[in-house]
């Protein structure tokens, strides 16, 4: 495929991320799979299919091969996971089936878990359609669904065979969704690349038509690919893949307590990045002057830095206790030793975190 490519290095499970993709180029991929006697199926959602009504047909997929699910975070549930499995089983899909995710992070996470589970594992491909999924969730192999008790509590590591990024798909993305994706972009600058952070500061905004966007997407993928290659299954005693969760301990608690859908994931992450910066200052890891700098950048991309709904501190703290990063019942956070360098921190007093929540508007 004649596209710019980045490889996620995972030994025998290494796979490419293709940039500058189009439906026409994808058609060649689908044709090659069919020629190898692989069947193909697609999981997408109603909003994506309405925004891109002809894309999958142009890429060589047939209507009968496509499952359309409702849009939104609530789709990452046991109910729709079961529905997707039944879709494959009812069509007698076998182990030679290649499953494509055509959508944002929700569809990618759900479809990936379906691929990991059906017949104990079938080939999986990602075609991300949102900025958030292009720079983050489509890369790295984390798949799963939510439970009422918390986000991503059920899932598996299941690496895709390839990721196909077509930045033109972002042209139909609602401004709120695009802004939500920018939270993950900002996160990469804060956790691993101060030059990316400075570059974002210097930009006069960013939108789907910006010439800067493809380079920004690629840089985010490079950062994540390297971290995933070093710690694929988040088993490092400190640092490692957990660093990608900068701001997410706060964000997941917000989503869980507010109810999935009240905040877009990226909006919760934006607030989480602000609060993780405050935590880093409280731990004397970074200077207080970094708080307004981070806050300015988040606001520059029209993202929230404080809670916009009434949430209770006791509920937020309880949700944090269920975070997957915790060790031995102790809260474990990702903070920063300096802006552009993330670290893991644990043994933090609850009172410190409670104060940060209250300053963010929690009751």
Secondary structure, DSSP 4 states (H G I P E B T S, - for coil): --S-EEEE--GGG-EEEE-S--HHHHHHHHHHHHHTT--EEEEEEHHHHHHTTTHHHHTT--GGGEEEE--SGGGSSHHHHHHHHHHHHHTT--TT-EEEEEESHHHHHHHHHHHHHGGG--EEEEEE-SHHIIIIITSS-EEEEEETTEEEEEEEE---SEEE--GGGGGGS-HHHHHHHHHHHHHHHHHH-HHHHHHHHHSS---TT-TTHHHHHHHHHHHHHHHHHH-TTS--SSSGGGGGGTTHHHHHHHHHHH-TTSS-HHHHHHHHHHHHHHHHHHTTSS-THHHHHHHHHHHHTT--SS-SS---HHHHHHHHTT-TT-BTTB-EEEEEEETTEEEEEE---HHHHHHHHHHTT--
